[in-house]
Amino acid sequence: MNDKAKKGIGIAGLILTVFDLLMFFSLRPCWSGISKTLGYTNGANELLYYLPVYICIFFAVIALSDLLFVIFSKKWKIWPIVYFVLGLLFLGVIAAIVILGARDYLRFVWPYLFKALGITAAIGLLAWLLFAYPGKKLAEKKAFRCVCLFLAILAAGLYLTGFSLNGISCDPVVYAVEDEYQIVFSSSADSLGWVSIGGEEYYDLYSGSQKSGKIHKVCVPMYVLDEAGSYDIHVQKVIYRGPFGGFLGKVISKTVAFHAPDFSDGVQYLNLSDIHMNKKAAVRTAENAGGFDFLVLVGDMVSDVETYADANYASELASAMTGGEVPVIYARGNHEVKGAYSDDLYMFVGSKDQDFYYYVRMGELYALVLDLGEDHEDDWWEYYGTADFDSYREDQLIFIDEEIEKGAFREAGYRMAICHIPIVYVNYRHNHEYIKDEMTKRLNDMDIDMSVCGHQHEVLIFEPGLVTPGESLVYNPKYAEGTYSGYLTDFNFPNLMVSKPGYTQPESDSDRSSHIGLFVNADLKKGLQRCVYLDSKGLPVPVVNPFADKDYGSEIDIYEDGTWK
């Protein structure tokens, strides 16, 4: 084999070893799973815990040594073949990791890989310009050198000045929390953000100082916005913010109409959960549902909160569904606990400070929003020792007890409970068994009219009194076998699960061209709730009770005396 052929193999080997490094580095969401598969358990086998890190360092050493060899070696001998074979072997290892389990997580891996490939390509281009291209004739031309210098100066200037165009990048969402509205919107550049209502200004503040950033959350009393019927949002770019002065850009504003909930003709609302970034289908469901007084997002709008865009996704959805014109109630899902931006999620959605449990009071409505956090126990391997949700859930029991003691919910004509993970169902692992039982007892004392949940990506009806509490669930043959193999708690209130991709109820029907939501129309005068599951075409979805021989058809009617038809 001549040197030219060996050089070709050497370059191919370099591409392989660099790709292996970047791919394994991008597989970080799977590193904990790799450690577990190899035998790591919490608190033991520390070497196995860090093994993926060591493997990544090894890949980096191989790739770097291969790069140095390609740059400095004058005699190719056998080393190009060695690196090429190593690259193929490493690629085989990565392929095995993907096939054996990582394939289910690739949607989290691709963004890291594409970013790493882009940076590597940019470095490669720079290296080529520095080490290979100067020998070409074009490089000798003054015009070419001047253009390169100008582009370098321009890039440096744009970077140093933080140049960017500003605008409203996400229209507002009005989240309802306790007795206030939290108006959330975003700008394309770091900006100040504020809201005007009836001549009054409400600012996005931090301890008295206006915050500058891309996400803006402004809190206003409910009654102020309800009476005004419209509001203006404003963003103003912060060109420079220094300790003793600064420069601000142009104010960009937008006026939005607002419709305060009118329950004179009943309480009408739409519930959606487990959208997992399927925005198009979910928005179509909301559009075809017709008008509603408020929207309920019951968790898992995204699959993880790894980026700013992920954190802002719930508001992107809610804005597309409501236009900022009606209130939105948000409950956090277990997937929204995951990712680098999950700790900042409270700034992007409705929350009580940094907690995602709170009450909402809008006219005749009282809603209790709860948050069980992750769906496994705190020592589950996926959480790699970072979870402490037990105390967070215990705090919510105290919160519910305080709400019961205050008794304000008794003044409401319609009472809701909202939680992403179903409270009335305990799975075969018995996750959160104690806390679900305690929450059920408390909700039983609150005369709840409706409880909605999600999490299972199914359309399920939990009607009280049809299934013996604590006994293993048996599926209704008309529904077909499902994945629930646990039991139900002793609850006395309606609980409906939303929602799922598809057009029909069975779990096996999963079609992302449609996303089923639940529309509820509660007539407070007649004491009747009419519940209809709707697909993205706005068509009703016939349903049966999955655990009892009961067919509800296209409408579930729930009467004040507790009867269902």
C-alpha positions in Angstrom: 0.0 0.0 0.0 1.5 3.3 -1.1 1.7 6.5 1.1 -1.2 8.1 -0.7 -3.5 5.3 0.1 -2.3 5.2 3.7 -2.9 9.0 4.0 -6.4 8.5 2.8 -7.0 5.8 5.4 -5.4 8.1 8.0 -7.8 11.0 7.3 -10.7 8.5 7.3 -9.5 7.2 10.6 -9.2 10.7 12.0 -12.8 11.5 11.0 -14.0 8.2 12.6 -12.1 8.8 15.9 -13.3 12.4 16.2 -16.9 11.4 15.4 -16.7 8.6 18.0 -15.6 11.1 20.6 -18.3 13.6 19.7 -21.0 11.0 19.6 -20.1 9.4 22.9 -19.8 12.9 24.5 -23.3 13.7 23.1 -24.6 10.5 24.7 -24.4 12.1 28.1 -28.2 11.7 28.8 -27.5 8.0 28.7 -24.3 7.9 30.8 -26.3 7.1 34.0 -28.0 4.2 32.2 -24.7 2.9 30.9 -23.3 2.9 34.5 -26.5 1.1 35.8 -26.3 -1.5 33.0 -22.7 -2.2 34.0 -23.7 -2.7 37.6 -23.6 0.6 39.4 -26.1 1.2 42.2 -26.5 4.3 44.3 -23.8 4.7 46.9 -21.7 1.7 45.6 -19.3 0.8 42.8 -18.0 4.3 42.4 -15.7 3.2 39.6 -18.6 2.2 37.5 -20.4 5.5 38.2 -17.5 7.4 36.6 -16.7 4.8 33.9 -18.5 6.8 31.1 -16.3 9.8 32.0 -13.2 7.6 31.7 -14.4 6.2 28.4 -14.9 9.7 27.1 -11.4 10.8 28.2 -10.0 7.7 26.5 -11.8 8.5 23.2 -10.5 12.1 23.5 -6.9 10.9 23.9 -7.2 8.6 20.9 -8.8 11.4 18.7 -6.2 13.9 19.8 -3.2 11.6 19.2 -4.7 10.7 15.8 -4.9 14.4 14.9 -1.3 15.1 15.9 -0.2 12.1 13.9 -2.0 13.3 10.8 -0.5 16.8 11.2 3.1 16.0 12.0 3.8 12.5 10.6 5.8 12.3 7.5 6.0 8.5 7.3 2.6 6.8 7.4 3.6 3.2 8.0 1.0 1.1 9.9 -0.5 3.8 12.2 -3.2 5.0 9.8 -4.6 1.5 9.7 -4.5 1.2 13.5 -6.4 4.4 14.1 -8.9 3.4 11.3 -9.6 0.0 13.0 -9.9 1.7 16.4 -12.4 4.1 15.0 -14.5 1.3 13.6 -14.3 -0.6 16.9 -15.4 2.4 18.9 -18.2 3.1 16.4 -19.4 -0.5 16.9 -19.4 0.0 20.7 -21.5 3.2 20.3 -23.9 1.4 17.9 -24.3 -1.4 20.5 -25.1 1.2 23.2 -27.7 2.7 20.9 -29.3 -0.6 20.0 -29.4 -1.9 23.6 -31.3 1.1 25.0 -30.0 4.5 24.0 -32.2 4.7 20.9 -35.2 5.8 23.1 -33.1 8.8 24.2 -31.7 9.9 20.8 -34.0 12.9 20.6 -32.0 14.3 23.5 -28.7 13.3 22.0 -29.0 14.8 18.5 -28.9 18.5 19.6 -25.6 17.9 21.5 -24.1 16.1 18.5 -25.1 18.7 15.9 -23.8 21.5 18.1 -20.5 19.6 18.6 -20.2 18.8 14.9 -20.8 22.5 14.0 -18.1 23.7 16.4 -15.7 21.0 15.2 -16.4 22.0 11.5 -15.7 25.7 12.3 -12.4 24.8 14.0 -11.5 22.6 11.1 -12.2 25.4 8.6 -10.0 27.8 10.7 -7.2 25.2 10.8 -7.4 24.7 7.0 -7.2 28.5 6.4 -4.2 28.7 8.8 -2.2 25.7 7.7 -3.3 24.7 4.2 -4.9 27.6 2.3 -2.2 30.3 2.6 -0.2 28.6 -0.1 -2.9 29.2 -2.6 -2.8 32.0 -5.1 -6.0 33.6 -3.8 -4.4 34.1 -0.4 -1.7 36.4 -2.1 -4.4 38.9 -3.3 -4.7 42.0 -1.1 -8.5 42.2 -1.7 -8.9 38.7 -0.2 -6.8 39.5 2.8 -8.7 42.7 3.3 -12.1 41.0 3.2 -10.9 38.4 5.7 -9.6 41.1 8.0 -12.9 43.1 7.7 -15.0 40.0 8.5 -12.8 39.2 11.5 -13.1 42.8 12.8 -16.9 42.8 12.1 -17.4 39.5 14.0 -15.4 40.8 16.9 -17.3 44.1 17.0 -20.7 42.4 16.9 -19.6 40.0 19.6 -18.1 42.8 21.9 -21.2 45.0 21.5 -23.6 42.2 21.9 -25.4 43.3 18.7 -28.8 41.7 18.1 -32.2 42.8 16.7 -34.9 43.0 19.3 -38.6 42.2 19.2 -41.4 40.2 21.0 -40.4 36.7 20.2 -43.2 35.0 22.2 -46.6 36.6 22.6 -47.9 36.8 26.2 -49.6 34.1 28.2 -51.8 35.0 31.3 -51.1 32.4 33.9 -53.5 32.3 36.9 -51.9 31.8 40.3 -53.8 32.3 43.5 -55.5 35.8 43.1 -53.0 37.2 40.6 -52.2 36.9 36.9 -48.7 36.2 35.9 -48.2 37.6 32.4 -45.3 35.9 30.7 -43.7 36.9 27.4 -40.3 36.9 25.8 -38.0 39.1 23.7 -35.4 38.2 21.1 -32.7 40.2 22.9 -31.9 41.0 26.5 -34.5 43.6 27.4 -36.5 45.2 30.1 -40.1 44.0 30.2 -43.2 45.6 31.7 -47.0 45.6 31.3 -49.4 48.6 31.2 -53.0 48.2 32.3 -55.4 51.2 32.5 -52.5 53.7 32.7 -50.7 51.7 35.5 -47.3 50.2 34.9 -46.3 46.8 36.3 -42.7 45.8 36.0 -40.6 42.6 36.0 -38.6 43.4 39.1 -35.9 41.8 41.2 -35.8 43.4 44.6 -36.8 46.8 43.2 -34.6 46.7 40.1 -36.0 46.0 36.6 -34.6 42.7 35.3 -33.0 42.5 31.9 -33.3 39.2 30.0 -35.3 37.4 27.3 -38.0 36.1 29.5 -40.4 38.4 31.3 -42.9 37.6 34.0 -45.0 40.4 35.3 -47.5 39.9 38.2 -50.8 41.9 38.3 -53.8 41.6 40.6 -56.6 39.6 38.9 -59.3 42.2 39.4 -57.2 44.9 37.7 -56.9 43.0 34.5 -60.5 41.6 34.7 -61.9 45.1 34.9 -59.6 46.6 32.2 -60.2 44.0 29.5 -56.9 44.6 27.8 -53.2 45.1 28.5 -50.0 46.3 26.8 -46.7 44.5 26.9 -43.5 46.4 26.4 -39.9 45.3 25.8 -36.9 47.6 25.6 -33.4 46.3 24.7 -30.6 46.8 27.1 -27.7 47.8 24.9 -25.4 48.3 27.8 -26.1 47.9 31.5 -23.2 49.1 33.7 -22.7 49.9 37.3 -23.0 53.7 36.8 -25.1 54.1 33.7 -26.3 52.4 30.6 -28.0 52.6 27.2 -31.4 51.4 26.3 -32.9 50.8 22.9 -36.3 51.5 21.4 -39.5 50.5 23.2 -41.5 47.8 21.4 -45.1 47.3 22.5 -48.2 45.2 21.7 -51.8 45.6 22.8 -53.7 42.4 23.8 -57.4 42.0 24.5 -58.3 40.0 27.6 -61.5 38.2 28.4 -62.1 37.7 32.1 -63.7 34.3 32.9 -67.5 34.6 32.6 -69.1 31.8 34.4 -72.7 33.1 34.1 -73.3 30.4 31.4 -71.2 27.7 33.1 -67.6 26.9 33.6 -66.0 26.0 30.3 -62.4 24.9 30.0 -60.0 22.7 27.9 -57.5 20.3 29.4 -54.4 19.1 27.6 -51.4 17.1 28.9 -48.4 15.1 27.6 -48.0 17.1 24.4 -44.2 16.4 24.3 -43.5 19.1 21.8 -46.3 18.0 19.4 -47.4 21.6 19.0 -49.2 21.4 15.7 -51.7 18.8 16.7 -52.3 20.2 20.2 -52.9 23.7 18.8 -55.4 22.3 16.3 -57.3 20.6 19.1 -57.6 23.9 21.0 -58.7 25.8 17.8 -61.4 23.3 17.0 -62.6 23.0 20.6 -64.3 26.4 20.3 -64.3 29.1 23.0 -63.3 28.3 26.6 -63.1 30.4 29.8 -59.6 29.1 30.6 -57.0 26.5 29.5 -55.5 23.9 31.8 -52.0 22.5 30.8 -51.6 19.3 32.9 -47.9 18.8 32.5 -45.3 17.4 30.1 -45.4 19.9 27.4 -41.8 18.9 26.6 -39.7 15.8 27.0 -37.1 17.6 29.0 -36.1 21.2 29.9 -32.6 21.1 28.5 -32.6 24.5 26.7 -34.1 28.0 26.9 -36.4 27.0 24.1 -37.6 23.9 26.1 -38.3 26.1 29.1 -40.3 28.5 27.0 -42.2 25.8 25.2 -45.2 25.7 27.5 -45.7 29.5 26.9 -45.2 29.1 23.2 -48.0 26.5 23.2 -50.3 28.4 25.5 -49.8 31.6 23.5 -50.7 29.8 20.3 -53.8 28.4 21.9 -55.1 31.5 23.7 -53.4 34.5 22.2 -53.0 35.8 25.7 -56.7 36.6 25.8 -57.9 34.0 28.5 -56.2 32.6 31.6 -54.0 29.5 31.7 -53.5 27.2 34.7 -50.2 25.3 34.5 -49.3 22.1 36.4 -45.7 20.8 36.1 -45.1 17.3 34.7 -42.4 14.8 35.6 -40.5 15.4 32.3 -40.4 19.1 33.2 -38.2 18.3 36.2 -35.4 17.1 33.9 -32.7 19.1 32.1 -30.3 22.0 32.6 -33.1 24.6 32.5 -35.5 22.8 34.8 -34.3 24.8 37.8 -35.3 28.0 36.0 -38.7 26.8 34.8 -40.6 28.8 37.4 -39.6 32.0 35.5 -41.3 30.8 32.3 -44.6 29.6 33.6 -47.2 30.1 36.3 -45.8 29.2 39.7 -45.9 30.3 43.4 -42.4 31.6 43.7 -40.3 28.6 42.9 -42.9 26.0 43.8 -45.4 24.4 41.4 -48.2 23.8 43.9 -50.7 26.6 44.7 -54.4 27.4 44.6 -56.2 29.5 42.0 -59.3 31.5 42.6 -61.1 33.0 39.6 -64.8 34.0 40.3 -66.7 30.8 41.0 -63.7 28.7 40.4 -61.3 27.3 43.0 -58.5 25.1 41.7 -55.9 23.2 43.7 -52.7 22.6 41.6 -50.4 19.9 43.0 -47.1 18.6 41.9 -45.7 15.1 42.7 -42.4 15.8 40.9 -40.7 12.7 39.6 -42.7 9.5 39.0 -40.3 7.2 40.8 -38.9 7.2 44.3 -36.0 9.5 45.2 -33.4 6.7 45.0 -34.3 5.8 41.4 -31.1 5.4 39.4 -32.1 8.0 36.7 -31.9 10.8 39.3 -28.3 9.9 40.2 -28.7 11.1 43.8 -30.2 14.6 43.0 -33.8 14.0 44.0 -35.4 15.0 47.3 -39.1 15.1 46.4 -40.3 13.4 49.5 -40.0 16.6 51.6 -41.5 18.6 48.7 -44.6 16.3 48.7 -44.9 16.5 52.4 -44.9 20.2 52.2 -47.9 19.9 49.9 -49.8 17.9 52.5 -49.3 20.9 54.9 -50.4 23.3 52.2 -53.6 21.3 51.6 -54.3 21.2 55.3 -53.9 25.0 55.5 -56.3 25.4 52.6 -58.9 23.2 54.3 -58.4 25.2 57.6 -58.9 28.5 55.8 -62.0 27.1 54.1 -62.0 29.6 51.2 -62.7 26.8 48.7 -66.1 26.4 50.3 -67.2 29.8 48.9 -66.5 28.6 45.3 -69.3 27.2 43.1 -66.8 24.9 41.2 -63.8 23.1 42.7 -61.0 21.5 40.8 -57.8 19.5 41.6 -55.1 19.4 39.0 -52.0 17.1 39.1 -49.9 15.7 36.3 -49.3 12.3 38.0 -52.7 10.8 38.9 -53.3 10.9 42.6 -56.0 8.2 42.7 -53.9 5.6 41.0 -51.0 3.6 42.6 -48.8 1.7 40.1 -47.4 -1.8 40.5 -44.1 -0.4 42.0 -46.2 1.3 44.7 -44.5 4.7 43.9 -45.8 7.5 46.2 -48.3 5.1 47.8 -48.4 7.0 51.1 -48.6 10.5 49.7 -51.3 9.6 47.2 -53.4 8.0 50.0 -53.0 11.1 52.2 -53.8 13.5 49.3 -56.9 11.4 48.5 -58.2 11.7 52.0 -57.8 15.4 52.0 -59.4 15.9 48.6 -62.3 13.7 49.7 -63.0 16.3 52.4 -63.0 19.2 49.9 -66.0 18.2 47.8 -64.0 18.3 44.6 -66.1 18.6 41.4 -63.4 17.6 39.0 -59.9 16.3 39.1 -57.7 16.1 36.0 -54.4 14.3 35.5 -52.1 13.0 32.7 -48.8 11.2 32.7 -49.9 7.8 31.2 -50.5 9.1 27.6 -54.0 7.5 27.8 -57.6 8.5 28.0 -58.8 6.9 31.2 -61.9 7.5 33.3 -61.7 7.0 37.1 -65.3 7.0 38.3 -65.6 6.7 42.1 -67.5 3.6 43.4 -67.0 1.3 40.3 -63.7 -0.4 41.4 -62.9 -1.7 44.9 -60.1 0.5 46.4 -56.8 -1.3 46.9 -57.6 -4.3 44.7 -55.6 -5.0 41.5 -57.1 -3.4 38.4 -58.8 -5.7 35.9 -59.4 -4.3 32.4 -62.8 -4.1 30.7 -62.6 -6.3 27.6 -64.2 -3.5 25.6 -61.2 -1.3 26.3 -58.6 -4.0 25.6 -55.5 -4.6 27.7 -53.6 -1.6 28.9 -50.5 -0.9 31.0 -52.1 -0.1 34.4 -51.5 -3.0 36.8 -51.8 -1.2 40.1 -54.8 -0.2 42.2 -57.0 2.8 42.9 -57.2 4.8 46.2 -60.5 5.3 48.0 -61.6 8.5 46.3 -65.0 10.1 46.1 -64.5 12.7 43.3 -64.4 12.4 39.5 -61.0 12.0 38.0 -60.4 12.1 34.2 -57.1 11.5 32.5 -55.9 13.7 29.6 -54.5 13.2 27.1 -52.9 11.2 24.3 -51.9 11.3 20.6 -54.4 9.7 18.3 -58.0 9.7 17.4 -59.5 7.0 19.6 -59.3 5.9 23.2 -57.3 2.6 23.0 -53.7 2.9 24.1 -52.5 1.2 20.9 -53.8 4.1 18.8 -51.0 6.6 18.8 -51.1 9.0 15.9 -49.2 12.3 16.4 -51.3 14.0 13.7 -54.0 14.4 16.4 -53.8 15.1 20.2 -56.9 14.3 22.3 -57.9 16.9 24.8 -60.8 17.1 27.4 -63.4 19.8 27.1 -65.6 20.3 30.2 -68.8 22.4 30.4 -70.0 22.7 34.0 -73.5 24.1 34.3 -73.5 25.4 37.9 -77.3 26.1 37.9 -78.2 22.5 36.7 -75.5 20.8 38.7 -74.3 19.1 35.6 -70.8 18.6 34.1 -70.7 17.5 30.5 -67.2 16.2 29.6 -66.2 15.5 26.0 -62.9 14.2 24.7 -62.0 15.9 21.4 -59.5 15.0 18.8 -57.6 17.6 16.7 -60.4 17.7 14.2 -62.8 18.8 16.9 -64.6 15.5 16.8 -65.8 13.8 20.0 -64.0 10.6 21.0 -66.2 7.8 22.3 -64.9 6.3 25.6 -65.6 3.4 27.9 -64.5 2.9 31.5 -61.3 0.8 31.2 -61.9 -1.0 34.5 -65.7 -1.5 34.6 -68.4 -2.6 32.1 -69.6 0.9 31.3 -69.8 2.7 28.0 -70.1 6.5 28.1 -70.3 7.1 24.4 -69.2 10.5 23.2 -70.3 12.5 26.3 -69.7 11.9 30.0 -72.4 13.5 32.1 -71.6 13.9 35.8 -74.4 15.2 38.0 -74.2 17.0 41.3 -75.6 14.0 43.2 -72.7 11.9 42.1 -74.4 9.9 39.3 -72.7 9.5 36.0 -74.3 8.9 32.6 
